[in-house]
Amino acid sequence: MSTALLALGAIGAAALLTAALFDHTQWVSYSDLATDRAERASHHLVESCVTDCALPPGAEICLSDTVLRVTATAEWTPKLLRGLTPATGEALVALNMLDPAWAATVPDCPSS
């Protein structure tokens, strides 16, 4: 009886570990995706600032000291570790690459 319970406990622990490792690898993958989205959005922002400084959809911006912080997210559904969603990524843009009048309208980043 105790051997069966021990085996059942080991199987349960292995399943839990497998789900946690799966969630962690998925989170790393989606974090890379979110960082790529933020970098693409920052490049698009710099390129579009020649005319109108348009931010692509799905990205958020805020002003942090002397840089513009571009943040993007990637939604996913974890199997176990619910606190890992959404994955976020960010890119920084130097303010001297943007129109100063437009940069003055960007809200400050919340202090963390």
Disulfide bonds with the S-S distance in Angstrom:
Cys49-Cys53 1.92
Cys62-Cys109 1.84
